[in-house]
Amino acid sequence: MLLGRMAGWGVLESDDDEKEPKDADADVNTGHYLSASLTYDAEKLVDEDTNGVMMSWEAEIMKRSVEELLPTPTKGMRVLNVGFGMGIVDAAFQARLGGGRHVIVEAHPDVLKKMEMDGWMEKPGVTVLQGRWQDVCSPPQPNLPYRTDILGSHTAPGNR
């Protein structure tokens, strides 16, 4: 449903003339990603091979996604976000949560440093779980659908 609406917004396509990554066919895996250096600037977050981790053009997608997920802010709402990136979706959640609980799972040391510098560790109602979601979150409930293909990782909890 959300992807269908996003397609209608015209935000899934990018006209950016982004620089092609050094190795466009490289296997991206969690271990390599977590040990790679990341670089932030105002427009993007990239790894040491200039692979885009997050781009500023994604802001509209993220903001609209939050509007769809939280059409009306409700007191006491709880949100879990896995992967902070540039913090675009988390900033949008903060703007709509109205004092609810916001849990962010982040594993990359460079992202955690940026989060610390930007004050996310001290924001009221925000809890930052440092590590891979498979390591810091309880296993999903039986028969509850979930995706495990984040960053090419197709492993379920306990099968690392």
Backbone as numpy.savetxt, mean C-alpha at the origin, in Angstrom:
# Nx Ny Nz CAx CAy CAz Cx Cy Cz
-16.49 -4.79 -8.50 -17.30 -3.61 -8.50 -16.43 -2.35 -8.50
-15.47 -2.30 -7.56 -14.63 -1.11 -7.45 -13.80 -0.91 -8.72
-13.24 -1.98 -9.28 -12.46 -1.84 -10.51 -13.32 -1.38 -11.68
-14.56 -1.85 -11.73 -15.46 -1.39 -12.78 -15.72 0.10 -12.68
-15.92 0.59 -11.49 -16.13 2.03 -11.31 -14.86 2.80 -11.64
-13.71 2.26 -11.24 -12.44 2.95 -11.51 -12.20 3.07 -13.00
-12.56 2.05 -13.76 -12.40 2.11 -15.22 -13.21 3.28 -15.79
-14.39 3.49 -15.24 -15.23 4.60 -15.69 -14.68 5.97 -15.30
-13.84 6.02 -14.29 -13.24 7.29 -13.87 -12.11 7.72 -14.80
-11.61 6.79 -15.61 -10.50 7.11 -16.50 -9.17 7.23 -15.79
-9.05 6.61 -14.62 -7.80 6.74 -13.87 -6.94 5.49 -13.94
-7.39 4.47 -14.62 -6.59 3.25 -14.70 -5.53 3.33 -15.79
-5.70 4.25 -16.73 -4.71 4.41 -17.78 -3.75 5.52 -17.38
-2.48 5.39 -17.83 -1.50 6.43 -17.55 -0.87 6.88 -18.86
-0.81 8.19 -19.06 -0.15 8.74 -20.22 1.29 9.09 -19.92
1.75 8.74 -18.71 3.12 9.06 -18.31 4.12 8.40 -19.25
5.14 9.14 -19.59 6.26 8.56 -20.34 7.31 8.14 -19.34
6.94 7.21 -18.46 7.85 6.74 -17.43 9.04 6.04 -18.06
10.18 6.23 -17.45 11.39 5.57 -17.90 11.23 4.06 -17.70
11.58 3.30 -18.71 11.49 1.85 -18.65 12.45 1.33 -17.58
12.00 0.41 -16.71 12.90 -0.15 -15.70 14.12 -0.78 -16.35
15.22 -0.83 -15.61 16.46 -1.41 -16.13 16.26 -2.84 -16.59
15.49 -3.61 -15.84 15.23 -5.00 -16.20 13.73 -5.25 -16.07
13.01 -4.98 -17.14 11.55 -5.06 -17.10 11.06 -6.48 -16.87
11.89 -7.49 -17.16 11.48 -8.88 -16.99 11.98 -9.48 -15.68
12.56 -8.67 -14.82 13.13 -9.19 -13.58 12.03 -9.80 -12.72
12.38 -10.90 -12.04 11.46 -11.53 -11.11 11.43 -10.68 -9.84
10.27 -10.17 -9.51 10.14 -9.36 -8.31 9.65 -10.27 -7.20
10.47 -10.43 -6.17 10.05 -11.24 -5.04 10.25 -10.47 -3.75
9.60 -10.92 -2.73 9.59 -10.19 -1.47 10.99 -10.00 -0.91
11.81 -11.05 -0.89 13.15 -10.94 -0.34 14.00 -9.91 -1.05
13.96 -9.93 -2.37 14.72 -8.95 -3.15 14.19 -7.54 -2.89
12.89 -7.39 -2.91 12.28 -6.08 -2.69 12.66 -5.52 -1.32
12.56 -6.32 -0.29 12.83 -5.83 1.06 14.29 -5.48 1.29
15.19 -6.03 0.49 16.61 -5.69 0.64 17.05 -4.59 -0.33
16.19 -4.21 -1.25 16.53 -3.18 -2.23 16.37 -1.79 -1.60
17.18 -0.86 -2.07 17.04 0.54 -1.64 15.88 1.17 -2.39
15.09 1.96 -1.69 13.99 2.68 -2.32 14.31 4.17 -2.28
13.80 4.89 -3.28 14.01 6.33 -3.38 12.66 7.03 -3.53
12.44 8.03 -2.69 11.24 8.86 -2.76 11.58 10.18 -3.44
10.65 10.69 -4.22 10.63 12.10 -4.60 9.17 12.52 -4.60
8.87 13.72 -4.98 7.49 14.21 -4.90 6.53 13.44 -5.79
7.03 12.83 -6.84 6.18 12.18 -7.83 6.13 10.65 -7.75
7.13 10.05 -7.07 7.16 8.59 -7.14 8.02 7.98 -6.04
7.83 6.68 -5.89 8.67 5.83 -5.05 9.16 4.72 -5.95
10.49 4.58 -6.10 11.06 3.58 -6.99 12.11 2.76 -6.25
12.35 1.55 -6.77 13.41 0.72 -6.20 14.73 1.04 -6.89
15.78 0.34 -6.51 17.11 0.64 -7.05 17.25 0.34 -8.53
16.32 -0.42 -9.09 16.31 -0.69 -10.53 15.34 0.23 -11.27
14.89 1.27 -10.60 13.92 2.25 -11.09 12.54 1.65 -11.39
12.25 0.49 -10.83 10.91 -0.07 -10.92 10.00 0.75 -10.03
8.86 1.15 -10.56 7.92 1.94 -9.79 7.26 1.12 -8.69
7.33 1.60 -7.48 6.63 1.00 -6.35 5.29 1.70 -6.20
5.30 3.03 -6.30 4.08 3.83 -6.28 4.36 5.14 -7.00
3.34 5.63 -7.69 3.45 6.87 -8.46 2.36 7.84 -8.03
2.64 9.12 -8.12 1.67 10.13 -7.69 0.39 10.09 -8.53
0.47 9.60 -9.79 -0.74 9.55 -10.61 -1.77 8.58 -10.02
-1.35 7.73 -9.08 -2.28 6.79 -8.45 -3.16 7.46 -7.39
-2.88 8.72 -7.06 -3.60 9.40 -5.98 -5.10 9.40 -6.20
-5.54 9.70 -7.40 -6.99 9.75 -7.65 -7.63 8.37 -7.48
-6.94 7.32 -7.92 -7.45 5.95 -7.73 -7.61 5.67 -6.25
-6.58 5.99 -5.49 -6.59 5.71 -4.05 -7.69 6.51 -3.34
-7.80 7.78 -3.64 -8.81 8.61 -2.98 -10.22 8.14 -3.31
-10.44 7.81 -4.56 -11.78 7.33 -4.95 -12.08 5.97 -4.34
-11.05 5.13 -4.23 -11.23 3.82 -3.59 -11.68 4.00 -2.15
-11.04 4.92 -1.44 -11.42 5.18 -0.05 -12.85 5.72 0.01
-13.23 6.59 -0.90 -14.61 7.10 -0.92 -15.61 5.98 -1.13
-15.25 4.99 -1.97 -16.14 3.85 -2.20 -16.20 2.95 -0.97
-15.06 2.76 -0.32 -15.01 1.89 0.86 -15.64 2.54 2.08
-15.48 3.85 2.21 -16.02 4.59 3.35 -16.86 5.76 2.84
-18.02 5.49 2.24 -18.81 6.58 1.68 -19.25 7.59 2.75
-19.53 7.09 3.95 -19.91 7.96 5.06 -19.02 7.61 6.25
-18.18 8.54 6.68 -17.36 8.24 7.85 -18.23 7.84 9.04
-17.83 6.77 9.70 -18.58 6.25 10.84 -17.65 6.19 12.04
-18.10 6.71 13.17 -17.30 6.70 14.38 -16.95 5.26 14.75
-15.69 5.04 15.06 -15.24 3.72 15.47 -14.86 2.80 14.31
-14.86 3.30 13.10 -14.50 2.50 11.93 -13.05 2.02 12.09
-12.77 0.81 11.60 -11.42 0.26 11.64 -10.97 -0.07 10.22
-9.70 0.25 9.93 -9.14 0.01 8.59 -7.80 -0.68 8.74
-7.55 -1.66 7.88 -6.25 -2.32 7.79 -5.74 -2.09 6.37
-4.54 -1.53 6.26 -3.91 -1.35 4.95 -2.56 -2.04 4.97
-2.33 -2.87 3.97 -1.05 -3.56 3.84 -0.24 -2.86 2.77
0.89 -2.28 3.17 1.78 -1.58 2.25 1.50 -0.09 2.22
2.40 0.71 2.75 2.21 2.15 2.87 2.59 2.90 1.61
3.66 2.50 0.94 4.11 3.18 -0.27 4.38 4.65 -0.02
3.66 5.51 -0.72 3.78 6.96 -0.55 2.76 7.48 0.47
1.95 6.60 1.02 0.98 7.00 2.03 -0.27 7.64 1.46
-0.47 7.51 0.17 -1.61 8.17 -0.47 -2.94 7.64 0.09
-3.11 6.34 0.09 -4.38 5.78 0.56 -4.53 5.97 2.06
-3.43 5.93 2.79 -3.51 6.10 4.24 -3.91 7.53 4.61
-3.40 8.51 3.88 -3.81 9.89 4.11 -5.30 10.06 3.82
-5.78 9.40 2.77 -7.20 9.47 2.43 -8.05 8.80 3.51
-7.59 7.65 4.03 -8.32 7.00 5.12 -8.35 7.91 6.34
-7.24 8.53 6.68 -7.18 9.40 7.84 -8.18 10.55 7.73
-8.34 11.06 6.53 -9.26 12.18 6.32 -10.72 11.76 6.53
-11.03 10.47 6.41 -12.42 10.01 6.52 -12.72 9.19 7.77
-11.70 8.78 8.50 -11.94 7.87 9.62 -12.60 8.54 10.82
-12.34 9.77 11.06 -12.98 10.46 12.18 -12.73 9.80 13.52
-11.48 9.50 13.82 -11.15 8.95 15.13 -11.18 7.44 15.20
-11.36 6.76 14.10 -11.36 5.30 14.11 -9.94 4.74 14.21
-9.84 3.45 14.16 -8.54 2.77 14.26 -8.02 2.47 12.86
-6.76 2.78 12.64 -6.11 2.64 11.33 -4.82 1.85 11.54
-4.80 0.63 11.03 -3.62 -0.24 11.16 -2.94 -0.32 9.80
-1.64 -0.07 9.79 -0.84 -0.12 8.57 0.23 -1.19 8.76
0.32 -2.11 7.81 1.37 -3.12 7.83 2.40 -2.71 6.78
3.65 -2.59 7.21 4.72 -2.21 6.28 5.99 -2.97 6.65
6.65 -3.52 5.64 7.84 -4.33 5.87 9.13 -3.67 5.41
9.06 -2.74 4.48 10.30 -2.22 3.91 10.95 -1.20 4.84
12.24 -1.40 5.16 12.93 -0.48 6.07 12.96 0.97 5.60
13.11 1.21 4.30 13.13 2.59 3.80 11.77 3.26 3.94
10.72 2.50 3.73 9.36 3.05 3.88 9.10 3.33 5.36
9.51 2.43 6.22 9.33 2.64 7.65 10.07 3.90 8.12
11.27 4.14 7.59 12.01 5.36 7.93 11.24 6.60 7.50
10.68 6.56 6.30 9.90 7.69 5.78 8.65 7.91 6.63
7.99 6.82 7.01 6.82 6.93 7.87 7.19 7.58 9.20
8.32 7.19 9.75 8.81 7.77 11.01 9.06 9.27 10.84
9.76 9.64 9.76 10.07 11.05 9.50 8.80 11.88 9.34
7.78 11.29 8.73 6.54 12.02 8.45 5.53 11.96 9.60
5.91 11.32 10.72 5.06 11.32 11.90 3.97 10.28 11.96
3.99 9.28 11.08 2.92 8.28 11.07 2.93 7.41 12.32
4.09 7.22 12.92 4.19 6.35 14.10 3.49 6.97 15.32
3.30 8.29 15.31 2.70 8.99 16.44 1.28 9.47 16.17
0.75 9.25 14.99 -0.60 9.74 14.69 -1.62 9.05 15.59
-2.54 9.82 16.16 -3.60 9.22 16.99 -4.43 8.21 16.19
-4.66 7.06 16.78 -5.48 6.04 16.15 -4.75 5.17 15.14
-3.48 5.49 14.86 -2.70 4.73 13.88 -1.78 3.76 14.60
-1.80 2.51 14.15 -0.86 1.49 14.62 -0.10 1.00 13.41
1.23 1.04 13.48 2.06 0.54 12.38 2.66 -0.79 12.81
2.32 -1.84 12.09 2.89 -3.16 12.32 4.07 -3.31 11.38
5.26 -3.45 11.93 6.47 -3.50 11.13 6.84 -4.93 10.80
6.73 -5.27 9.52 7.04 -6.62 9.05 6.13 -7.00 7.90
6.35 -8.20 7.39 5.50 -8.72 6.33 4.14 -9.06 6.92
3.08 -8.87 6.15 1.75 -9.15 6.68 1.63 -10.60 7.10
2.33 -11.51 6.38 2.26 -12.93 6.71 2.85 -13.20 8.10
3.74 -12.31 8.55 4.41 -12.50 9.83 3.73 -11.74 10.98
3.05 -10.64 10.69 2.52 -9.81 11.77 1.01 -9.87 11.92
0.31 -10.47 10.96 -1.15 -10.59 11.05 -1.52 -12.03 11.36
-2.61 -12.18 12.08 -3.12 -13.52 12.35 -3.53 -14.17 11.04
-3.46 -15.49 10.95 -3.91 -16.15 9.72 -5.38 -15.85 9.45
-5.76 -15.80 8.17 -7.17 -15.56 7.85 -8.05 -16.68 8.36
-9.30 -16.36 8.56 -10.27 -17.34 9.03 -10.56 -18.34 7.90
-10.88 -19.58 8.25 -11.24 -20.56 7.22 -12.40 -20.04 6.37
-12.34 -20.31 5.09 -13.37 -19.93 4.12 -13.49 -18.42 3.90
-12.53 -17.65 4.38 -12.54 -16.21 4.15 -11.57 -15.93 3.01
-12.06 -15.40 1.89 -11.17 -15.18 0.75 -10.13 -14.10 1.05
-8.92 -14.34 0.58 -7.87 -13.35 0.70 -6.86 -13.59 -0.40
-6.10 -12.56 -0.74 -5.10 -12.68 -1.79 -3.72 -12.72 -1.17
-2.86 -13.54 -1.76 -1.49 -13.65 -1.26 -0.48 -13.38 -2.36
-0.88 -12.70 -3.43 0.03 -12.49 -4.55 0.70 -11.13 -4.52
0.82 -10.55 -3.34 1.45 -9.25 -3.19 2.93 -9.36 -3.56
3.39 -8.51 -4.47 4.78 -8.50 -4.92 5.25 -9.85 -5.43
4.37 -10.55 -6.10 4.76 -11.83 -6.68 4.85 -12.97 -5.68
4.49 -12.72 -4.43 4.54 -13.75 -3.42 3.24 -14.52 -3.44
3.32 -15.79 -3.78 2.11 -16.62 -3.85 2.06 -17.58 -2.68
2.66 -17.20 -1.56 2.70 -18.10 -0.42 1.66 -17.71 0.60
1.04 -18.69 1.15 0.08 -18.48 2.21 0.81 -18.47 3.54
0.21 -17.91 4.58 0.85 -17.90 5.89 1.27 -19.31 6.28
2.48 -19.43 6.79 3.01 -20.72 7.19 3.71 -21.48 6.08
3.60 -20.99 4.83 4.23 -21.67 3.69 5.26 -20.76 3.03
6.15 -20.21 3.80 7.13 -19.28 3.28 8.27 -20.04 2.72
